[in-house]
Amino acid sequence: MAELLKKLSQTNGVSGNEEYIRSVIIEEIEKYADNIEVDSMGNIIAFKRGKYDSRKIAVTANIDEPGFIISGVTDKGYLKFKAVGKIDDRKLVSKRVLIYKRGVKGIIGMKAIHLQTRSERDNVTSHSSLFIDIGAKDKKTALENVCLGDYITFDTEFTVLGKNIKGKALDRAGSCYALINAMKNECKFDTYFCFTVQHEVGARGANIVSHRLDADVVLTISSADTEDMYDCKNTSGSKLGDGIIINCIDRHFLPTGNISFDMAEKAKKKGIKIQLHSMKNHESGAGVMQYGRAGREAISVVLPCRYSHSPVSVMSVEDINSCTEYIDLFLNEIGDMI
C-alpha cells in the first residue's frame, strides 16, 4: 500500500501538465479495465463491464495537483512564477521546489528580514514578490537550465507516520489510490472509472467527462482540510482518522433525493467509518458532474486531509481504506437504488 501511495504522491502532475501521473495510473489500472481511453483533455476513462448493463455508473477522482509555472527570469538569474491552483502564500517561503521536466531543484526565497520594510514584515508576502533560486549566476545561465512555461511542484519526501502518511499532493494520491483499489473487484453494473485533469483550476476535466458519459449516477472522490488541528474552535468538524466524509453540501454541490443519506446508512451497517458534514467552503467537482446533459444523481465523498494544498500534507491510511470500502459498496448497491 505504502509503495503505491508514495508513487502517486511523488509523481508530479500540476494542473495542465499531468502526463507523468497519467502514465503511472494507466500502468496501474490497465490489468483491471476492459477498455482505457484518454480524451483530448487528458482525462483517463477506464471502462469495466458489469454483470448487468441496465445501469451506467461513473466514479471520479482528480489526478492533478496545485503548483506553479515559470513566468519570468530576472537579470540575476532568479525565477519568477505564477500559482496554478489555490496555494496559501504564507506557506511558501524557504520551501524546496522542483522544475520537474528539467530535473532542476530550487528554493522559494524573498528578501532577508533586515532588508524588509515594516509593512513587508507585518503582512503576508504575495507569491508575486517571491522568487525561486536555482543557483544560476545570471539570466543566461538560468535559461540554459529552464524555460518560461515550465511547471514547478513542491519537492517533498513521502513518509509513513504510524497510521498516517505525510507527503505532497496527498489530495489526489489518496483519492486515486482508493479508486485504483476499487477497480480490482468485479462490478455489478457497467462502470466508468474516471481520473480527471485540471480539477485545481476549476474542475475542467470533470466538466468534459460529465457531458460525455451521461451516466445514470456519479460518485466523486475528493479531499478537504480537517478541522481537528491545534487551536481550531470548531470541535464538531471533520477529523482525521474518523472515516470518509459524506458531503451534504458544498459551493457547487447539493444532493438531489436521498441517495447520499441512504448510502450513508448502508455504509454504517457495513461498519464503514463515515462522517456526515457540510463542506460549505469546499469544491468537490460533484456539482460539475451533476450538470452534464440532462443532469444526474451524484454523491460526493471527501477524504480528510491536514494541510491540504501545501508543501506537505497528512492523511490517514484508515480513511483511505474506508474510501475503498465505500466505493465497493456504492458499486454494488447504487444500481438498485436509482
RAPE-V455993 format. One record per residue. PHI is phi as a letter, one per 20 degrees, with the letter a starting at -180 (none if undefined). PSI is psi as a letter, one per 40 degrees, with the letter a starting at -180 (NA if undefined). OMEGA is omega as a letter, one per 20 degrees, with the letter a starting at -180 (none if undefined). Layout:
# RAPE-V455993
((PHI | PSI | OMEGA) (PHI | PSI | OMEGA))
This chain:
# RAPE-V455993
((none | d | a) (f | d | a) (f | d | r) (f | d | r) (f | d | r) (f | d | a) (f | d | a) (f | d | r) (f | d | a) (e | e | r) (f | h | a) (e | i | a) (a | g | r) (f | i | a) (g | h | a) (n | e | a) (b | f | a) (e | e | a) (f | d | a) (f | d | r) (f | d | r) (f | d | r) (f | d | r) (f | d | a) (f | d | r) (f | d | r) (f | d | a) (f | d | a) (d | e | a) (f | d | r) (f | e | a) (d | e | a) (e | i | r) (e | d | r) (b | i | r) (c | h | r) (c | h | r) (d | h | a) (e | i | a) (f | d | r) (e | d | a) (o | e | r) (f | i | r) (e | h | r) (d | h | a) (d | h | a) (e | h | r) (c | h | a) (f | h | r) (e | i | r) (f | d | a) (c | i | a) (d | f | a) (f | e | r) (c | i | r) (d | h | a) (d | i | r) (c | i | r) (c | h | a) (c | i | r) (b | i | a) (e | i | a) (d | e | a) (e | i | r) (c | i | r) (f | i | r) (a | a | a) (b | i | r) (c | h | a) (f | h | a) (d | e | r) (a | i | r) (c | h | a) (e | i | r) (f | d | a) (e | e | r) (n | e | r) (e | i | a) (e | h | r) (e | i | a) (b | i | r) (d | i | r) (f | i | r) (d | h | a) (n | a | a) (e | h | r) (c | h | a) (f | h | a) (g | d | a) (f | e | a) (d | e | a) (e | d | a) (f | h | r) (m | e | r) (e | i | r) (e | h | r) (c | i | a) (c | h | r) (e | g | b) (f | d | r) (f | d | a) (e | e | a) (m | f | a) (e | h | r) (d | i | r) (b | i | r) (c | h | r) (f | h | a) (c | i | r) (b | i | r) (g | i | r) (f | i | a) (f | d | a) (f | e | r) (d | e | a) (e | i | r) (f | i | r) (f | d | r) (f | d | r) (f | d | r) (f | d | a) (e | e | a) (c | i | r) (f | h | r) (e | h | r) (f | i | r) (f | e | r) (f | e | r) (e | e | r) (e | i | r) (b | i | r) (d | h | a) (e | h | r) (d | e | r) (n | e | r) (f | i | a) (e | d | r) (a | i | a) (f | d | a) (f | d | r) (f | d | r) (f | d | a) (f | e | r) (f | e | a) (d | d | a) (c | i | r) (c | i | r) (g | h | a) (n | e | r) (f | i | a) (e | i | a) (c | h | r) (c | i | r) (f | i | r) (d | g | a) (c | h | r) (e | h | r) (f | h | a) (b | i | r) (e | h | r) (d | g | a) (m | b | r) (e | e | a) (d | i | r) (c | i | a) (c | h | r) (r | a | r) (e | i | r) (l | f | r) (f | d | r) (g | d | a) (e | d | a) (f | d | a) (f | d | a) (f | d | a) (f | d | r) (f | d | a) (f | d | a) (f | d | r) (f | d | r) (f | d | a) (f | d | a) (f | e | a) (f | d | a) (e | i | r) (f | i | r) (d | h | r) (f | d | a) (c | i | r) (g | h | a) (c | h | r) (d | h | r) (e | h | a) (d | h | r) (d | h | a) (e | i | a) (d | i | r) (l | f | r) (f | d | a) (f | e | r) (d | f | r) (o | f | r) (l | f | a) (f | d | r) (f | d | r) (f | d | r) (f | d | r) (f | d | a) (f | d | a) (f | d | a) (f | d | a) (f | d | a) (f | d | a) (l | f | a) (f | i | r) (f | d | a) (b | i | a) (c | h | r) (d | h | r) (d | h | r) (d | h | r) (b | a | r) (b | i | a) (b | i | a) (f | i | r) (e | i | r) (c | f | a) (d | e | a) (e | i | a) (g | h | r) (m | e | r) (f | h | a) (e | d | a) (e | g | a) (f | e | r) (e | e | a) (f | a | a) (f | i | a) (c | i | r) (f | h | r) (n | e | r) (e | e | r) (o | i | a) (f | i | r) (e | h | r) (e | h | a) (f | h | a) (e | d | a) (a | i | r) (b | a | a) (f | d | a) (c | e | a) (d | h | r) (c | h | a) (g | i | r) (d | h | a) (m | a | a) (d | e | a) (f | d | r) (f | d | a) (e | d | r) (f | d | r) (f | d | r) (f | d | r) (f | d | r) (f | d | r) (f | d | r) (f | d | a) (f | d | r) (e | e | a) (n | e | r) (e | h | a) (f | h | r) (c | i | r) (c | i | r) (d | h | a) (b | i | r) (e | h | a) (d | g | a) (f | d | a) (d | e | a) (e | i | r) (c | g | a) (e | d | a) (n | e | a) (f | d | r) (f | d | r) (f | d | a) (f | d | r) (f | d | a) (f | e | a) (g | h | r) (l | b | a) (e | e | a) (n | i | a) (b | i | r) (f | i | r) (b | i | r) (c | h | r) (d | h | r) (d | h | a) (c | h | r) (e | h | r) (f | h | a) (b | h | r) (e | h | r) (m | f | r) (f | i | r) (l | f | a) (c | i | r) (f | d | a) (b | h | r) (d | i | r) (c | h | a) (c | i | a) (e | h | r) (f | d | r) (f | d | r) (f | d | r) (f | d | r) (f | d | r) (f | d | r) (f | d | r) (f | d | r) (f | d | r) (f | d | r) (g | d | r) (g | d | r) (f | d | r) (g | d | a) (f | d | a) (e | d | a) (d | d | a) (f | d | a) (f | d | r) (e | e | a) (d | e | a) (d | NA | none))
